[in-house]
Amino acid sequence: MIDPNKIYLELVTTGEKWAEAQFLANQLDDATKPLLAKLTLDAMPLAKSVAAAEKKALASQPYREHITATNEAKRDMLIAKIKYNATERLCDLRRTQESSHRAAMSTAT
């Protein structure tokens, strides 16, 4: 027999992981422009133009690390979403299986 409490906990757990992963990805994504602006301003004293300062900022190690972290967070968010959706589908399949089992039992009697 299917335990509805276990199904509920599975959905809540995977849903929370997805939400946390999405929150982190959004935070990192939202920080991209401010980070680029700061790095561009930091590069201005040595650059001949704003465009040159921005190119230096885009090529900087902190910016590249930020982009890598953002992309990893987005990947983690997508994986968490896939796990949530898979858990949801598994719950539906279990419900169908249980219903089919009950129908077979009532037919057998």
HUCOR-V318664 format. One record per helix or strand of 2 or more residues. SS is the DSSP state (H for helix, E for strand). FROM is the first residue (numbers start at 0). TO is the last residue. If there is no record, write none. Layout:
BEGIN
ss | from | to
SS | FROM | TO
SS | FROM | TO
END
This chain:
BEGIN
ss | from | to
H | 3 | 45
H | 49 | 57
H | 60 | 107
END
